[in-house]
Every structure is written in C-alpha cells, then in structure tokens.
Amino acid sequence: MKKINIKLMIAVIGVTLIMVSCGNNSKQNNEAHNQEKSMEHDLSSHDHEGSIESSDTSANTGEMNGDLASVLSNYFTLNESLAKDDASEAAKASAKLVTSLKGFKGSKLSDDEQKEVNDILETAIEHAEHISKNARDIGHQREHLISLSIDIKDLIAIIGTSQKLYEVFCPMANNNNGAIWISNEEAISNPYMGTKMPTCGKVQSVIN
Amino acid sequence: MKKWLKKIAIVLVVIFVGIQFIPTDVNHQEYIPKTDISYVYDVPGNVMNILQTSCYDCHSNNTNYPWYSKVQPMRFLMDGHIREGKEDLNFSEFGDYSQRKQNNKLDRISKQVKADEMPLPSYLLMHSNAKLSDDDKQKIIYWVETRLKQNE
C-alpha cells in the first residue's frame, strides 16, 4: 500500500514536470515578445520615478539654480555616520538622501545643464540606494560613497550653493587610489577611514 | 501517526504540483540590440566571451536557462535574480546609459570582480563554468580600466 502510494506520487510529479516543460517551450517565443514589451514598460516607469519631475517645495534663492540644502544636509549626516563607523545610521541617512535627490528640481538651467543634472541625479540616486540597502556592509557603503561624492561635487558645480563647503581628499581611501568628499566643516572627519584614521585627509579646495 | 504523515506528504505533493503552474518570466531576445555593450565599445573577443559566459545570464536580455529552470520554486528564485541583476546592470542596454552611468558601471564591474563579489557564489554553485579564473579576472579588469581611462 505504502509503496504504491509513493510510486503514484512520483508518477504524478513526473507527468507534471513533462507537461510544464513542454508547455513552456511552445509558449516561449510568444512570452519572449511580451516580456520585451513589459520590460520596456518597466524601464520607462523606473526612469520616471528617478527623474526630477516630481514636486519640490524648495524655493530658489539668489543666483543659484535650485536649492540643494536638503540634499546636502542628508549627505553630511551620511558622512558623519560613516566617520563614526555607524553603518545602520548611514543607511538611514542615505534613505533620506534618496528622497531629497528624487525631489530635487533645478531651475533656470540650459538644456545641456538639465541633461547633465538628470544624469548626475540618476547615478547619485543609485549610489544612495545601495548605501541605504547595505546597512550591514560598511565597506560596500564606502565604495559607493566614492562615486556619490563626485556626483554631489558635480551637482554643486552646476547648481551652486549658499554654504561654504570644503572638498577634502584622502589619498588612503579607495584602496590607496584616493577619494574625495564634500564637507561643511574645515575640520577633517574622514567617512572612508572612520575611527581608524579619523583625521586623514586634506582640504584641496573651498567651494563658495 | 502513519496516516498523519501520509496526509502531509499528499499536501506537499499537491503544493509542489500546483506551483509548477505559476506563470514565469522569459528573459530572451532573438537578436543582439544595437545598445549591447559589444556595439557600444570595441570589446575584445576573449573579454566578450567571458562576459557572456559569466555575466549575461543575469545582466542581459538573454538568459541561457538550465534544465532545472523548468521546475518551481527554482524558476521563481531565478526570475527574481534576473530582474534584480538587470536593474543594476544590463549589458544589452549599455548604450542607453548616460556616459556618467557607463563609467560608473565599468568602475563597479572592475571593483566587484576584484573583490570576488561577482559572479554571486550562489550562482556559481550551479554554474561552475561561470567561475572566473585569475586570468579571466585580469582580462576583464585590464579592459575595463583601459576603457575608463579612455573615457575620461
């Protein structure tokens, strides 16, 4: 009795597998086509999400082409957390940074500048998302901070800022290839080396 | 006690059979799109071979499905990996990326390969031919870094 049951089960599984695999093969081409279509759709909706079309409450002041205050403040919090080796706080700050990057809207930009800003925002959002999703891997977070900091620097160069900022360089970061970060304080607090070497770095330019 | 075991076994079989009918994604493209990295850059043949063997299953519009992909729940897990992989990096759509994004992806490739973070260990379990030898790694890293310098 028991043996028959087991045989029956195996037979059922076998038949099902054959049915399913045959079915899949014949459907594959059609589905491939549909899949392409739905992928296109996925991508475009994804792009839309990452674009800067969403609303923004910040006011434009002076000659600046937008208000980076919220982006910068979350970026600085992220750096402070990494300087303290606190990966979980860094992830939280980075999640907020994602929101402020997505909400950022430039103004009075030429078409070229707008395109550049869109490109920067797209990669910056990606880096910030990776940092927010790796709350247990501070090494991975710091790797993404290298490129994120360049994005932030390039964004400031186009948009401008009312704050006095410092571009700091640490030759030991990035596996001794060197990396920069942007700080709102002249005192060095290294987000790449953390508490092991908190003051490694040198201000290489002042951004006004 | 035995009856109880039998009931559980029957329920498990029914579940197993049932999940075979879950609709699946098919990541397949008949042609190589113009946006494929091989059209965007002059990728040497040996590097391209490595990318296709070790990366394209999850990072392109064309997956080479193994036999067990026909069986659930394996396919379900696989579909998720492919979706995620393509979102992070899709070699078939490399040409649609901005220059900044392309450079950034190249930089990530070189770092992840150096650190043995890619291909994922879970993928290599079932795809031993996708494992990168030291020579493969060197070829990828050398090409990527040369390319990055030219892009700067």
Chai-1 contact restraints between the chains, C-beta under 6 A:
chainA,res_idxA,chainB,res_idxB,connection_type,confidence,min_distance_angstrom,max_distance_angstrom,comment,restraint_id
A,M9,B,V13,contact,1.0,0.0,6.0,A-B,restraint_1
A,T16,B,V17,contact,1.0,0.0,6.0,A-B,restraint_2
A,T16,B,Q20,contact,1.0,0.0,6.0,A-B,restraint_3
A,V20,B,Q20,contact,1.0,0.0,6.0,A-B,restraint_4
A,S21,B,K70,contact,1.0,0.0,6.0,A-B,restraint_5
A,Q28,B,V26,contact,1.0,0.0,6.0,A-B,restraint_6
A,E31,B,V26,contact,1.0,0.0,6.0,A-B,restraint_7
A,A32,B,V26,contact,1.0,0.0,6.0,A-B,restraint_8
A,A32,B,H28,contact,1.0,0.0,6.0,A-B,restraint_9
A,Q35,B,V26,contact,1.0,0.0,6.0,A-B,restraint_10
A,D119,B,S98,contact,1.0,0.0,6.0,A-B,restraint_11
A,D119,B,R100,contact,1.0,0.0,6.0,A-B,restraint_12
A,T123,B,R100,contact,1.0,0.0,6.0,A-B,restraint_13
A,T123,B,K101,contact,1.0,0.0,6.0,A-B,restraint_14
A,T123,B,N104,contact,1.0,0.0,6.0,A-B,restraint_15
A,S147,B,N104,contact,1.0,0.0,6.0,A-B,restraint_16
